[in-house]
Amino acid sequence: MPTNPTAGSTDLCIIAGDAMDQIVNHLASYYIPVLAGPLKTTGSEGPMTSIFINDYDHNLIEISSYK
């Protein structure tokens, strides 16, 4: 636990099992804007596709797929 937690100071990555177009369409159905992407990136298991969104505390969330 950080000593002084601050909203918007976290950056995390979630690896999804779905195809990126399905993820983007699902987020759009809930009116969640994609900040960047889909972008070609590299993860620990090789090439992947990533998008970036903010949660309600303005933390940066990367959602990636190896598909």
C-alpha positions in Angstrom: 0.0 0.0 0.0 1.5 3.4 -0.9 2.1 5.9 1.8 0.1 8.6 0.1 -2.2 7.1 -2.5 -3.1 9.5 -5.2 -6.0 9.1 -7.7 -4.7 8.7 -11.2 -1.2 7.5 -10.2 -1.6 3.8 -11.2 -0.8 2.2 -14.6 -1.6 -1.5 -15.0 -2.0 -4.0 -17.8 -4.7 -6.6 -18.2 -4.2 -9.5 -20.6 -7.5 -10.4 -22.2 -8.4 -13.7 -24.0 -10.8 -12.0 -26.5 -9.9 -10.5 -29.8 -9.2 -6.8 -29.7 -12.2 -5.8 -31.9 -14.5 -7.6 -29.5 -13.0 -5.7 -26.5 -13.3 -2.3 -28.3 -16.9 -3.0 -29.2 -17.7 -4.1 -25.7 -16.2 -0.9 -24.2 -18.0 1.2 -26.7 -21.3 -0.4 -25.7 -20.7 1.0 -22.2 -19.6 4.4 -23.6 -16.0 3.9 -22.3 -13.7 5.9 -24.6 -10.4 4.4 -25.8 -7.6 6.9 -25.2 -5.1 5.2 -27.6 -5.0 2.2 -29.8 -5.3 -0.4 -30.9 -1.6 -0.3 -31.0 1.0 -3.1 -31.8 3.0 -3.6 -28.6 5.3 -6.3 -27.1 4.6 -8.2 -24.0 6.4 -10.9 -22.1 5.0 -13.6 -24.4 5.7 -11.7 -27.7 3.7 -9.4 -30.0 0.3 -8.2 -28.8 -2.3 -5.5 -29.5 -3.1 -3.0 -26.8 -5.6 -0.2 -26.1 -5.6 2.3 -23.3 -8.5 3.6 -21.2 -8.9 5.4 -17.9 -10.8 4.1 -14.9 -13.1 6.3 -12.9 -10.1 7.4 -10.7 -8.2 8.4 -13.9 -5.7 5.5 -13.6 -4.3 4.3 -16.9 -5.5 0.8 -17.8 -3.8 -1.1 -20.7 -5.9 -3.9 -22.1 -3.9 -6.3 -24.3 -4.5 -9.4 -26.3 -2.0 -11.8 -27.8 -4.7 -12.9 -30.4 
